[in-house]
């Protein structure tokens, strides 16, 4: 963790606002609502071609990543093919708290897409009727949670030790919350006085000047295993369906440290409060799509995504370590297991595709999702507050994708842009938007020939940049929160190697 | 280079045409194989439209430039003209080798004509069966045989024991007791453009059993027989002064099998010979002369000339 100048200048960057992955709840009870938003928000990388064209392949089809957006695009594929799309992900986050800046980075290697397509030609003798019936098995990465944040500062308005003390007041030690104030009692940060329901703060007070640090570590992703099928009818009408099995894994660790930097307390020195969450989930969804190509140069597509019905399993624990002049103490809570269900919002997509002189492809896509349709279950009592918050705080989201490809055999050049509006209510459309910019290229060569047609090797490479910014609370338990400003750049290098038979 | 995203309607049409062309080419290549390799033709017999030497026979008909013989003339349909590897093929029609007739024919003709069962073979998939062969228009007999009123390389419709060709031979005085196929120079006859002589007495029995397989004795024996013929019958023989044995392109046989049906009319034009099933040999000593039978004069079997060109009996 280095306090240094940022690695790049953001002066030329436009519209850098809220980072979805750092949505922080106003209250603890809203944590699950924000988690639901995190799990529902799309950040698809896919193949290099898909990412290079901004994901605007809903009407153009012919790429295996289309299966996750518009399955009808699978019907436009005319070769059996196999492809793998490894990706390198770099995340650079700069935090700024009261002028003090820190940089955190994270590097992850993953696969944006793995796919195998079997294309079966049913009709060779005429151009009408069912031409192809295609099947595919693919994996598509749909979100990326990898980001680290760190910042430090000096505060004299909030103390974690005082918070533990305030929460414990009036309760006997045996009923204290195991992963919160119980830990403070166990590590002598608070102690009973007079009777066993009154506690005193053995650490720093809210108004004591203290140094603090906040570290937020996030990792994990979501991905879909898709079983898809699509047909080509007369090279005019394409229809497809995908059955998806969604897999989610997410790990979050928060470390909050308070230090008596001025040696105000005779015994207390430091405390470190760690909260860890490990989430795994599996869900199912269905995607339906259709593409109509009335003319060689024009096509229109439509897709519908059902909600993903997740079954979530969450393991969490907390750990408190205190340091006094008399010694160091540590207490860790038991791991809390909590299972619940989440329904993400349904989505609809409409797309247009244009082909000019068989060399230039342009794709335009619009996607709509209403995040008030998210639902945490069981909804009675347990998630009542969260579901009410979802209905009141969130709104619909608009996604616009633009992409183009220039074909200069055997090479191709691609560019794309992706805009996602902020899902929070009472926010103007262009505020807190999410921007992706991509640039890529590739080539396709003939590597052989079988009885039917030529065999191809496809190689594509794309650079995808995502720029966001936002704020992170120094401590979510503070009555008057203080924020650190964050600027994040996510850089993806996606490559695709494919074989077409 | 094909890219599915840029696939157009023109590309689809081109793909269909390429497929059709490839299909046609494959069919043509398959037909060419039977010309080069008779064994290969047997392997291709799984195609129900295929019969042995279908392509070669088409070439033969196409290349024939004087309209001498009718469509089903044995010149075109006699299996032996295409494959002389076994004399048993003689007199069997190409059309009996359609695969959809299942068990192919056996050379019943030969067994009946030559009176020698050892020549019975089956061309095709079925083993030897003396009486079983394919056909339609079955008669009252217990066999199902090939019959084509235009093709004399088959048995009589009404008498299963009467092969059309053998019937013609018999009516012209050639018995069944023949152990060797007569050597007839049809090419010479045709080229001489000599009309077919008639034989007044159809009861003439010509014993050719003395004919030997040895070539050294052939000429002598043939001369003797001819002398016999000449001495007993009033026969108008057409002397073919031209003993040419020029090999024509359809004569893919050995030198002594230079045979083709003649095409001429009778000298007096009174007894018009059929252009099918009538083999009128020249006056060479090793040739036999016989006239067409009355069968040709019957309407059902009148296949004179190319005007009555029939179709493949599919």
Contacts between the chains, C-beta under 8 A, distances in Angstrom:
chain1	res1	chain2	res2	distance
A	60	B	5	5.6
A	61	B	4	7.8
A	61	B	5	7.1
A	62	B	3	7.6
A	62	B	4	4.1
A	62	B	5	4.3
A	63	B	5	8.0
A	76	B	4	5.6
A	76	B	5	7.3
A	76	B	7	7.4
A	77	B	4	5.6
A	78	B	2	7.6
A	78	B	4	5.0
A	78	B	7	6.7
A	79	B	4	7.3
A	124	B	15	7.4
A	124	B	16	6.9
A	124	B	19	4.5
A	125	B	16	6.4
A	125	B	19	6.6
A	125	B	20	7.2
A	126	B	16	6.2
A	127	B	9	7.2
A	127	B	12	4.5
A	127	B	13	6.1
A	127	B	16	5.9
A	131	B	12	7.8
A	235	B	7	7.2
A	235	B	9	6.6
A	235	B	12	5.0
A	296	B	8	4.1
A	296	B	9	5.7
A	296	B	10	7.8
A	355	B	5	7.4
A	355	B	6	5.9
A	355	B	8	8.0
A	358	B	6	4.6
A	358	B	8	6.7
A	359	B	6	7.6
A	361	B	5	5.7
A	361	B	6	7.2
A	405	B	5	7.6
A	407	B	3	6.5
A	407	B	6	6.6
A	409	B	1	5.0
A	410	B	1	6.0
A	444	B	1	6.1
A	444	B	3	7.1
A	446	B	1	7.0
A	453	B	2	7.4
A	454	B	1	8.0
A	454	B	2	7.3
A	456	B	1	7.6
